[in-house]
Amino acid sequence: MGAGADQKGTSVPQMQPSGPSTGTSTPDPTSYYPQQQYAYYPAESTAYPAVDQSLVYGSAYATGVESPQEQPMGGVPNALSLPTKLPEINVEGVLKRLKQRLESIQEIHNAHLRESDNNSERLQDAALSSTNLRDTQGDVSSEYNFFQEMRGYVRDLVECLDEKLPLINGLETAALTISKNRANQLLERRQQDIKDQSVEFMGMSHKAAAGSNMNRSEKKAARVDEEARQRRGAEREARRARRRRARKTENQFQEHNHGTSSDDEVTDSMLVKFKTEKECIVTEQAKVFEDVEEEFCSLPAIVNRFQRWKFSQGDSYSDAYIGLCLPKLCEPFVRLELLCWNPLEANSKDMESFPWYDTLMFYGFRNEDDYDREDDDIKLIPRIIEKIVLPKLSDLVEEVWDPMSTLQTHRLIDTLHQLAQDYPTISADNKNTQLLLKSVVMRIRRTLDDDVYMPLFPAEMLDNKASGANGFLQRQFWSCLKLLGNLLSWHGLVNKEQLLELAIDGLLNRYLLLSLNNSDVDESSIAKCDRIVSSLPVAWFEELEGDSTLRQLEPLCKYLKYAAGHIQSQAKESDADRKKSRLLVKLIIKQLVNMKAIDHALKLTDDISLKDMKQIVTS
């Protein structure tokens, strides 16, 4: 080490001659290498500038020489580790590396620019959203207030209806009971009249024998019963006389058969009682909501609130399924208005003329352009008809309807036909419709069991015109025939098989044919059969194939064949009798043909030409 070795810093190694030298000589090129340059830094300094090693000539990065940390101590390189051949350094390589470095930095800069742009866009969106939220804050606040108001209103409305519903149920039951009691009074009176007449004629032959065997108390009870029966008989005949006068006043000159008119005349006391009870119902009806604010008891006010909701907040209105809830909310008000509605009565108010119908008819529609088939509000009235009107009709059928009354039956059928035609919910698949028709069938069965009576009298009693037995028999026959027509009026509403069972098996074959078979075969018998055949639905025979009629009508066909044979056998020798007999047989053949009983009709045409047969069929 030289004299400067004790100084702080880094000493610079000196070239050593390879051999003895005597003075100055030219260095050997093979032993020459460039000197490593070292920068001088004070010993007190600890901060060194960063130097790009790839740009320093002779550095470890460029030459592949070990780093200074790996060099021998003292800073003197090992001559054996020095490269013998150095890479070429040129401007193009340096420029290439600089360009690559610049491109890398440029990419990083571009990424930063893009991130800055994205942040700027997000900042703008946030500012815009903030502005929009400030602008819509008022709308959201008003919507919130609206929903809070509707929530409170609906809660109060439901509480009010829950409180009033028992009152409405009670009034509805009371109104039904009034009509039921009136119908039961008329029904019991008719049944008592039939019983009185039956006792009068059937017990006529037993009066003398029974009277001799009774004690004093029994005779007294029998005398009281007889007086009551005579009083009822006088009232019955008085009602019949008034009906005859009414028919004359109405110019009803057509032939009338006794037993076809309904004995539904009420006494003055019954009428006054009925009107008084009905007025009480109407009075209580007006008091149901008298202590309630109008916005909770007025149907127009209630539906207007929900209609405003629909027009202003249509989406939330649909999401809340208000269209499905409205029928339930409207139910108490509709039932209250229909308390005294009874389509079985004469001059009954039409259902579509009630205020509730006008209120709900155009609910939810501004104009025809807003019509939407998927809107639940268009089904509001049909759902009310299904949920409220049909159950009410079922109650009237079970408790009030009299199947023996032609007027009541036609009014009821007309009401059902109108409902089925106007409202799609009234169909055979609807549960409430099925329950209504089931009530109709059950009421008819009860009538067949309790109200139909066909007396059987001995021939000598029927021949005795003074006894009145024949008149009672004819009255009962025509009453049953009227009931047959009433039952067959349900064709198209009641199932065909059920109608055949009730009307044909339960009434025609069981009662009417029984009366015909126990009566003389004459012109009146054939006229009765003609009325029976004409009342049968034509649609029953349009579907038949072959020459045979319905199985249930075979007993009637057999009776007609028997009647034709009897008429032919009883025909006298006179031309007038034979002509009359021939006309009656032709009428019987026509009746058989109308029932599609061709097989029976052909057996009666032996003495009738094909030309006459064609006229019979086409006439």
C-alpha positions, 0 to 999 in steps of 0.5 A: 500500500502507498503512503496514502493508505492511511487516509480515509476513502478508497485508494486507487490501485496502480499498474505494476510492471510485469518485469524489471524496468529500467526507465520508461517503457511501452506497456504490454497490450496483453497485460493491459486492462482498463482501470476500474473507476471509483468515485470518492465519498467522504467516510462520514456520508451514508447516502449514495446516489442511485446509479443505473448499473446498466449504464456504467462501463465495466459494471457487473450488470454490463460485464457479468463480473461479480459485484463489488460486494463479492470482490476481494477486500481492499477493492483490488480485483482478482486478475483471474476473474476479469473477463478476457473479452468485453461486450460491444457497447454501441449507441443503438443498444443504449437507445433501444434500452432507453426506448423500452424503458420509455415505453414502459413508463409511458404505459404506466402513465397511460394507465394512470390517465385512464384511472384518472378519467374513470375516477372523474366519470364516477365523480360526475355520476356521483354528483348527478345522482346526488342532484337527482336524489335531492330533486326526487326527495320530495316525490319519495317523501310524498309517496311515503306519506301516501303509503303511510296514509293508505296503511292507516286508512285500510287498518281503520277500515278493516277494524270498522268492517269487523265491528259492523259485520256481525250486525250485517249478518244478523240483519241478513238472517232476519230478512231471510227468516221473514221470507222463509216464515211467509213461504212456510205458512203458504206451504203448510196451508197447501199441505193442510188443504190437501190433507183435509180434502183427502180425509174428506173423500177417503174417510167418507165411508168410515165416518159412520163406523168410526162415530159409533165407536168413539167416546165423548172426549174423542167425539168432542175432539173430532167435532173440533177438528171437523169445524176447523176443517170446514173453516179451512175449506171455506177459506180455500173455496173463497180463494179459488173464487177470487182467482176465478174472478181475477182470471175473468178480469184479465180476459183469460178466456183460454181453457183453465185446468183446476190445479194449475194456479198457485194458491199463494194468496196471503191474508191481510194479517199475514201481509201486514205482519210481513210488511211490518217486519220488513220495515223494521229490517229496512230501519235497522239497515239504515242504522248500521253505519250511522256512527261511522265517518263517511269515508269509512261507510260510503262505498263510493268514497272507499273505492275512490281512494283505491282508484286514486292509488291505481291511477297515481301508483299503478305498480305498487297497486298491482304489487299489493294485489288490490284487485283481489282484495277489493271484492272482500272489502266491498262485500259488507256494503253489497250484502247490506244493500241486497238485504231485502232483494228477492228475485222470487217476488213479483216486481223485484228490483233488478240487481243491476239497478242497485247503487253498488252496481253503478259504483263498481261498474266502471271502477279503475277505468278512465276510458276505453283505451285503458282496457286491459284484459289482464287487469283484475279490476275488470273481474270485480263485479263478476267476483262479487256476483260469485262470492255474494249473489250466488250464495244468497240465491242458494239460501233463497232456493233452500228456504223460500223457493216453492217448486210448485209455483210456476212464477217463482220457478220462471223468475229464478231460472230467468235470473240464473240465465241472465247471470250465466250470460253476463258474467263469466264466473257463473259456469258449471265449473264454478264451486258456488254455481255447483252449490246453487244447483245442488240446492235446487236439486235438494229442494226439488227432492223435498218437494217430491217427498212432501208436497206431491200427493196423488189419491186413489179412489174406487171407480164407483166414487169417481163415477159419483159426480156429487162426491167431488172425488173426481174433481180432487183427483183431477186437481191433483193430476194437473198440479203434478203436471204443472210441477213436471213443467216447472222441473223440466224448465231447468233443462240446460241448467241441471244435469240431464241425468238428474233431471230425468231421475227427478222429473221422469222417474220421480214424478211422471212414472211415479205419480202421473202415470199412476193416475192415468192407469187408474182413470178411464181412457178417453179424449181427456187422457190423450190430451193429458198425454199430449201436454206431458209430451209437449213439455219434454225438452226437444234436445233430449231426442235430437241426440238419440240414434235408432228407433227407440226413445229414452229408457225412462220414457218407456212406461209412457210409451207403453201406456200410449200403446195401451190407450190406442188399442183400447180406443180402437177396441171401444170404437162403435160402429158409427162413422163418427165414432170410428173417425174420432177413434182414428183421430185419437190414434193419429194423435197418439202416433204423433206423440210417439214420433215426437219422443222418437219412439218409432218402434212403438209408432210403427206397431200402431200404423197397420190401418194407417197409410204411409201418406197419413203417416207422413202427414202425422210426422210433419204436422 
